[in-house]
Structures are given as C-alpha cells and as structure tokens.
Amino acid sequence: MAALTPLQKRAERKARNHTGLDMNLVSLIDIFTILIFFLMSSTGVEVLSTARAVKLPESTSDKTPHETVIVTVSGADILVGGRKVATVAEALGVEGDLIAPLKAELDLQAGKEVLRKENEAQSKTVTIMGDKDIPYRLLRKVMYTAARANFSDVSFAVTQKVKA
C-alpha cells in the first residue's frame, strides 16, 4: 500500500467521521414561528400593565378591561399612556379643577383618528389607574379634566379580589 499524502489522509478522516445527518432548520423555525403566533393570538385575557408605584384598589368586578387611553396617577406623577404630563404637587396646587397639561395631552389623544367605525365609541373612553392612597380631590380634578377633554366614559382600573 502506498503512503498517503497529508491531503489524502485528511480527506479520509473527514469521510470516516462524516455521519450523514443533515437537519433542515428552516422548517423547524417556520413551525415554531407559527406556534408562537398561534399562542399569542389565542390568549383571551386582557391585562393592563401597571407601574410598580401604583397600588390599585381591590374590587369584585367581573368586567374585563378593554383598550382605552390610560391615565396613571401615582403618588408623585400623572402619566398619559406612560408619558409624564404633570406632577401630583402641580395638580394639587392648581386653582380650580382643570389640570392644563393633562387636558392638552388628552386633547391630543382625542384628536387621533379612529380607523374602524366600531371602535369609535371606545375612542372617547379613558381608564384612570389611580393609586389607592391618592386624595379624592386629585382624583376629582383628573375626572373633571378628562370630561373637559370630551372623554365621556371614565373607568377606573382595579385589582380583582379573589372570591372566597
């Protein structure tokens, strides 16, 4: 037997170690993508995300939340859609019940165009996520300002109590 060159030895080793198992990952990725899309679209639970600074009051309400403009009132700030519009101290210091920066932001939100006619009624709905320890006079100012911005339906976000 003739001596093999280093290149031939390498080719022989490669052929000996080759198992012949090829896996088509493209089809697996397609399956997982479809599975994830199905799982995400089939969940019927709607959850409002709350800030850690806001402790919602508890309720026995069975109504599920729906997509609306969300006004979050924490112990320090007032946010609309996650964007800070005023501080609680500024809102409490305002003479009268109208909070001007909040009304300006709510007017901006109300001016957004509704794409589907069946969602037009929900476009004038606001959900207030108020900390359970905020004073009522602040909550009254936020509700008054929402009403002046033509939001006709005001809802309050609460944590559902566990029924015993």
N, C-alpha and C positions, 0 to 999 in steps of 0.2 A: 504494500500500500504506500502510495506516495505521500510525502509530507504536505500538509495543507498550509496555505498561506494564512496570515493573520486575518485577512478579509474573509476568507472561506470559513475559518473557524468561527468567526463572529456570526456569519450567516447561518451556520449550522446550529450554533447555540440559540439564536433567535428563533429558528424553525422548531427546535426542540421545546422551548419554553412557551411557544405560542399555543394558547388553549383553544382559540377559535370562537370564543364567546363575545359576541358584539351585542351591545344593548342600545336600542334606539330610544334615547331620552326625549325626543321631540314629542312622541305620542304620550309619554308619561306626563310631561309638562302640560300638554293640552288637557288631559284628564283631570289633573289637579286644578287647573285654572277653571274648568267647568264646574268642578265640585265646590270650589271656594265661592264662585259666583252664585251657585245654587243655594249654598248655605247662608250667604249674606242676604240674598233677596227673599228667602223664605221665612226669615225670622219676623214674627208679627208683633214683637214687643218694641214699643217706642219709649225711649228713656231720655229725659232731659239731663244734660250734663250740668252738674252744679259745681261751683267753686268751693274749695275747702273752707273758705272763710264764711260761707253762708250755711247756717244751720236752719233747715226748713222746719216749719211746724208739722205736726202729725195730723192725719185725718183718716176717716174711714171711707172716703170717696172711692167709688169703683170706676169713675171715668178715666179713660186713658188720655194722655196728653197728645196734642197734635202740633204740627209745625206752625209757629207764630213768631212774632217779634218778641224777644225776651229781654225784659228789663231786670237786671240783677241789682239788688240793693244789699250791700254788705255792711259791716259795721263802719267802714271808712269811705267806700266809694259807691257811685252809681254808674252802672255799665249798661250799654245797649248793644246786644249782640257781641258781647265780650270786649267792647271798646269803651274805655273810661270817658264819661262825658262831664261828670261833676263829682265833687266830694260831698259827703254827708254833712260836713260842717258848713259848706257853702249853701247847700239846700236848706238846712235848718235856719241859716242866717238870712235867707231871702225874705223880704217883706211881702206878704201875700202868699198865695198858694201856688203860683206859677213858677216853675223852675225853667228859666230861659234856655240854658244849654241842652237840657233834656228835651224840651219842646222842639228845638232846632233839629236834633238828631231824629226824633220821632217823625217830624215833618219830612225829613229826608227819606226815612224808611217807608212812610206812607206814600211818597211820590214814586216809588218803584213800580214799574209796570207789571201787571199780573198776566202771565202767559196763558193760563187756562181759565175759562169763564167760571167753572165750578169752584175754583179756588178764590174767587173774588170776595166772597163773604169772609173767608179766613184772613184776607189781607188787612182787614180792619180789626183784627184781634191782637191783643197784647197779653203776654203772660208775665206776671210780676213774681220774681223769685226773691222774696224778701226774707232777710234773716229774722228768726223768731223773736229776737231781742231788740229790733228797731222800734223807735217810738211811733205811736199811731199817727201823730201829726206829720211825720215824714212820709208815712205810707199814704196819708190823705193827699199830701202835696203831689206825690208821684201819680196817684189816680187822677187827680184834677188836671195835671199836665197832660196825661195820656188822653183824657176826654177832650181837652182843648186842641189836641193834635188830630182830632177826628177818629180816634180809636174807640169804636162803640162797644166793643166786647172786651172786658177786662177779666182775666183769670188769674188765680193765684196758684203757684206751684207748692205742693206739699209732699211730705213723705207719707206713704201709705202705712197705716198701723196694721200690725199683724192681728188678725181676728182670732180671739181665743175660743 
